Amino acid sequence: MTINGEKKELSGRVSLSELLAQEGFRLERIAVELNGEIVPKAAYADTFISEADKLEVVSFVGGG
């Protein structure tokens, strides 16, 4: 699988929310695209990732 253009190995069946936590993303400050489709935050726990998937994760940064 690929996250933001970087190849990653999956360790068994993993949900999107588990994968994002393992990678150190703060769920409240990101948006996720899975294979070209935006994934609603409410669906992270019910969305399972496979070796063929491509994720793009965008982090929002506040400031002023």
MIFI-486757 format. One record per residue (C-alpha): residue in one letter; x, y negated, z. Coordinates in nm, 4 decimals. Layout:
residues N
{r 'a',{X,Y,Z}}
...
//
This chain:
residues 64
{r 'm',{0.0000,0.0000,0.0000}}
{r 't',{0.1050,-0.3601,-0.0425}}
{r 'i',{0.0628,-0.6563,0.1928}}
{r 'n',{0.1404,-0.9975,0.0436}}
{r 'g',{0.3566,-0.8329,-0.2229}}
{r 'e',{0.5551,-0.6169,0.0237}}
{r 'k',{0.5275,-0.2370,0.0120}}
{r 'k',{0.4211,-0.0751,0.3401}}
{r 'e',{0.3758,0.2856,0.4510}}
{r 'l',{0.0502,0.3893,0.6151}}
{r 's',{0.0549,0.6227,0.9136}}
{r 'g',{-0.2667,0.8158,0.8631}}
{r 'r',{-0.6170,0.6717,0.8382}}
{r 'v',{-0.6178,0.3125,0.9561}}
{r 's',{-0.8822,0.0404,0.9601}}
{r 'l',{-0.8129,-0.3065,0.8312}}
{r 's',{-0.8378,-0.4520,1.1831}}
{r 'e',{-0.5851,-0.1963,1.3158}}
{r 'l',{-0.3457,-0.2628,1.0298}}
{r 'l',{-0.3640,-0.6398,1.0749}}
{r 'a',{-0.2968,-0.6044,1.4491}}
{r 'q',{0.0014,-0.3739,1.3805}}
{r 'e',{0.1416,-0.6329,1.1410}}
{r 'g',{0.1047,-0.9096,1.4004}}
{r 'f',{-0.1685,-1.1158,1.2364}}
{r 'r',{-0.4024,-1.3223,1.4575}}
{r 'l',{-0.7474,-1.2258,1.3303}}
{r 'e',{-0.9081,-1.5591,1.4154}}
{r 'r',{-0.6656,-1.7501,1.1889}}
{r 'i',{-0.6608,-1.5432,0.8699}}
{r 'a',{-0.8552,-1.4589,0.5560}}
{r 'v',{-0.8061,-1.1227,0.3841}}
{r 'e',{-0.8433,-1.0202,0.0217}}
{r 'l',{-0.8509,-0.6454,-0.0451}}
{r 'n',{-0.7997,-0.5432,-0.4077}}
{r 'g',{-0.9173,-0.8835,-0.5271}}
{r 'e',{-1.2256,-0.9100,-0.3016}}
{r 'i',{-1.2589,-1.1205,0.0149}}
{r 'v',{-1.3332,-0.9041,0.3191}}
{r 'p',{-1.5706,-1.0587,0.5772}}
{r 'k',{-1.4255,-1.0566,0.9302}}
{r 'a',{-1.7264,-0.8552,1.0502}}
{r 'a',{-1.6196,-0.5719,0.8163}}
{r 'y',{-1.2528,-0.5441,0.9270}}
{r 'a',{-1.3159,-0.2562,1.1728}}
{r 'd',{-1.5258,-0.0614,0.9205}}
{r 't',{-1.2899,-0.1086,0.6240}}
{r 'f',{-1.0305,0.1662,0.5877}}
{r 'i',{-0.7076,0.1214,0.3946}}
{r 's',{-0.5541,0.3657,0.1452}}
{r 'e',{-0.2062,0.3932,-0.0067}}
{r 'a',{-0.3295,0.2415,-0.3355}}
{r 'd',{-0.4704,-0.0755,-0.1752}}
{r 'k',{-0.3349,-0.4275,-0.2171}}
{r 'l',{-0.3899,-0.6829,0.0583}}
{r 'e',{-0.3362,-1.0547,0.0478}}
{r 'v',{-0.3477,-1.2174,0.3901}}
{r 'v',{-0.3641,-1.5959,0.4209}}
{r 's',{-0.2958,-1.7607,0.7570}}
{r 'f',{-0.4515,-2.0928,0.8447}}
{r 'v',{-0.2304,-2.3446,1.0221}}
{r 'g',{-0.3722,-2.6412,1.2090}}
{r 'g',{-0.1996,-2.9716,1.2425}}
{r 'g',{-0.2443,-3.3325,1.1952}}
//
